[in-house]
Amino acid sequence: MSDTSHSPEHTLHPLKKIEIIVKGKRERFVQELLDRSGVSGYTIHRNVAGRGASGFHEGHLLFNDEASLVMFFAVSDQSKIQAIINGLSPLFESSSGVMFVSDTQVVRLKKFLGAEGPQHGGA
Amino acid sequence: MPTDLSVLRARVENAAKVLGRCWPLQSYIAANPLAGLEKLPFDEAVAQGEVLYKGRGYPNVAQLRAAWETGEIDAAHLADRLDAHGLTDAPAQLLDQMETAAETPVPNRSGDGPLNRAMAKWLAAFVDQGQATWAMPHRHEGFYTAWRAVARFDTTLAHRDRLRDLPKRPLEALALALSDVEAAQWETTLRYHMAALPGWASFIKWRSQDRHDAWQGAHPITMTGYLAARLHTARAIGQPVAPANLFDEARGATRNGRDQPPMAAPWLEAWEATYREQLLATLERAAPAVDTTGVAGRPKAQLVFCIDVRSEVIRRHLEQTGPYQTFGYAGFFGLPMQFQPYGSDAQITSCPPIVDPKHRIHETRSRTREETAATHDRWVALGQAGQRLIKSLKHNVAAAFGFVEASGGLFGMAMAVRTLMPGWLRTQQQAWTQHVPSPDTFCDLSLDRALAADQPEGLPLGLSTEERSYYAEAAFRLMGWQQFAPVVVFTGHASHTANNPYNSSLDCGACAGHPGGPNARTLAAVCNDPAVREDLSARGIDIPDDTVFLAAEHTTSTDVVQLFHPPALTKAQAGIVDQLRQDLRTARANTTAERARVLQGSRPAHAVADTERRAADWAETRPEWGLSGNAAFIIAPRALTAGLSLDGRAFLHAYNWRTDDRGTALETIMTGPLVVGEWINMQYYFSTVDNAVYGSGSKITQNVVGNVGVWQGNGGDLMTGLPLQSLQVDDLTPYHHPLRLLAVVYAPQGRVSRIVERNAQLRSLFDHEWMALTVLDPEQGNRRCSYQPGGTWAIPSAEPRGTQDTEPTLAL
C-alpha cells in the first residue's frame, strides 16, 4: 500500500481505473454492464472526438447523436474491474472501441467499493 | 455477474449487430434492413443477407430487363460496366443466363416452422398495443417472465414439462439453454435464432434500445429475454438449439454466401450511371447561372419545405405562380422534440431516428380563446362517446348479438357508401369537420421553460431563450439564408389516407413518421419571439420588423397546403397571405395533374378530385407513391435546381457555400439529413429488389398485428419493409427504380473532402458504396468531381461519355 501522506485523512488507497471508449450506439450496453458489475459509480463523456482504427470521429454533430463516441470512467477494486473487462472483451472482437485499465489512488475508499455483489437482472 | 454470464451478454450484443431496427407502425421509419451490415462493402453485405435472411440483394432479371428495354440502362454505360466486371457476352444473353439461374429454387429456412409460429404467437400477444381485448398476463414483469408464466400451458409444445423449472432471470435461462453448445458457437447460434424471425428480432432490438417508448417502459422486452424464451421453446418442441446445418450456413456467411460475383451488379451500376449522368449533365448546365437565377428583388413570401422528394414537385409549381422563394430543410425543422397534442397523453417523438429528442412541447389551450376550445371539446367528446358505445356493444357478449341485428343495416349502408362513393364521403367529412375548430385555432405551444412541469424521467418542457435562438440560427445558417420576405412559412408535411396501416410511412420521415406540422408551428413561434430576433440580430442575422413567420402543412396525398392559425398580421402581410393561399391552390392543381400521369387510373383533368378520392377510399392500396423513385440528394442553393423538373426523385436541401466558410453547415447536413436520406433510399431499394423478404408483400394479404406491425396471413414474421403496392405498378411492373442514392453537393471539393475525412460514418457509407458522392465545385468552374471508394476523386475530362471512369484521380 502506497501511503504518500502523513495525515490519516489523506491516506491514499490503491484501486483500478477503467476507461472505455465505444460508439454512441453501444452506450446502453456498457452502461448496463457497469450497473451490473457492482461499481459504485461512473462518469460518462458523450460526444467525444478522436481517431481510431476506423478513422476520425467528429465529436459534436447537431443532427446525429449516433455517430459520435462515448467515453466511460469507473474506479473500483480489481475484481469488479476484472468483471467489466470480461464482459467487454467479447464486444471488442467485432465492434470498434478501446478500454484502458490503470492503477489509481483514492482518498475515500468506501465511496468506490460500491455494492458487495454484482447484479444481474433483466426482462 | 459470473464471467460466463457477462460473456454471454456480450455475445447477445454481438450477434444482434447483424440486425437492423424495426419501428412500430405508428412511427414507421424507413431504414436499411441491412443496417447491421453497413460496415461491410455493399456487395459483401447483400451476400451475407442472402445467407442470413435468404434475401436477394440486387434487382431481379425482370426489373433489369424492363430497364434495359425502356432505355433506362444506357448501352454505353452497360458495356463499360460489363467490361469492368469481365463479362463479355451480349446483354441479351446475359439476361437469359440470369433468368436461367433465377429458376434455381431458393432454399427455405430450415425446418423450424413450429418454433417460429410459437414465438410469433407469444411475441404478438406480449407486444400488443391495444388491439387485443384480453391482454397477456404478467406483461409488466417483462417478456421472459410473462412467457415463463404461461408457455408451460401451451398444448402445442410436445415437451412443455421442460418449461416448469426454468431460472427466473433471462440471462441464466439463456445460459442453461446453451449448456449443450460450445461457448465458441454461442454467437453463431444466437445469430441463427435472431435471423429466423428477423422482423420480430429487429423490432425487439429497436424497442429495447429506445429510451422514450412508453410501451417498453410498461412492458419491457430484451433480446436476452426473447432468446431465452425461444431456445427453451425449441427444447420444448423437441428441436435442437443448434441445428446440424447451422455451422455450414455460418461457413457460407464467411465465404460471402456465393462463389460467383453477382451477375446483376454491373447492370445495377449501369442503371445508376445512366440516371446519374443525365442528372449531373442537367445540373452542370444550370450551374453557371446559379448566382443570377431566382426571384429578382425581395420575394413576397418564402416557404421552407421538407427535403422530401415529394416537396420538389409542389415547390416547382408554386414558384411558377409568383414571386416566391422556396427552401429545403429537414422536415423536423431542426427541433429535436417530443410533441404532446391537445387532449392526448401521448408524447410523440418528432425528430429523426438518429437524433435524440431533447425537449417537450405541449399544445395547451389559450386563455383568450376558451370559447373556441369549448366548442372543440364538445364535438370531440360527442364523437368519442359514440365510439366507446359502439365498441362496448360490439365486445359485450350479451349485447353483441342484439347490436348486430339492430345496426347491421346501418353499417351495411355505411360500408356501401365508403366503397362506392369515397369522394362524396370525404366532402361530407370535410364539411362536418369545419364545424369543429382545430387545436391550432385555440391552442398555444408551451415554448416557455416550466421547471415545475418537468418530470424526473421526462424531457424538459419548453425551450429557454438561448435554445430558441440556437435552433432558429441553425435553421437560417444551414439553409444559407440571405434576406427575409415579409412572410416566411415553415411547411411540414403529412399524408391523409384511409384504412392504411402504412399511413405513417407516408408522413414525415424526419419527424419519425409523424406529421411535420407541430415542428413547423414551433419554429414559426420561436422566430416570432422578439427576444430571439434580438439575439439573432446580435449574431448577424437581421430579421426585418415587417417579417412574420407562419406554419403550414403539406398533405402529400392531395397536395393541399393548409396554413395553421396565423399570428396577428399587418395589412400588407394579410394581402400576401391571401394571394399565397390562392397560388397554393393553383400549385396544387398543377402538382396533382403532374402526379396523375404516373398514378394508374388517374386523369390529369380530374386530378384534384382523384387525389381526394384516393385519400378517402378505404379500398385504395396506392393513395400516393410516397418517396418511390428517390435516387438523388442535392445539397445546393435552390437556384441550381429551380426550373428543372426532377420528377420527384431528388431530396433537396438548401445550402449556400458562400456563407459557410468553415463547412459547419455542410457537415451538419451531410452527417444528419443525408444519412437519413440513405436510410430511406435503402428501404425503398431492398423492398423493391426482394419484396417478400425485405419488403412486406402485398397489402391484400396483410393483417395488422398488435397495432405494432403487419404480418402476412395470420402469423409468422413481422414484415419490416414497404408493401408491394408502394413500389410496383402491378406484380410485374416496377414503379420505383432500385438505385442507390447519389449525393450531389454544390460546394468546394476540398471542403467536402475534409468533412468526409473527419466523419467515419460518412466515409464508410461512401467507401462501401451504400451511396455515391459527386461535387460540383463552384471554385473550379463548377467542375464535377466524383468521390471514389478509398478517398480519391475522379474528374471527368471533356472526352465523350463512356470514358469518365478512366480519369486521373486526386488524392484526398
Interface residues (C-beta under 8 A of the other chain):
Chain A: K25 R26 R28 F29 L33 R36 S37 S54 G55 F56 H57 E58 L61 L62 F63 N64 D65 E66 A67 A83 N86 G87 L88 S89 P90 L91 E93 S94 S95 P118 Q119 H120 G121 G122 A123
Chain B: M1 T3 L5 S6 V7 R9 A10 R11 E13 N14 K17 E141 G142 F143 Y144 T145 R169 P170 L171 E172 Q209 P220 I221 T222 T224 G225 A330 G334 P352 I354 V355 D356 A474 E667 T668 T671 G672 P673 V675 E757 R758 N759 A760 Q761 R763 S764
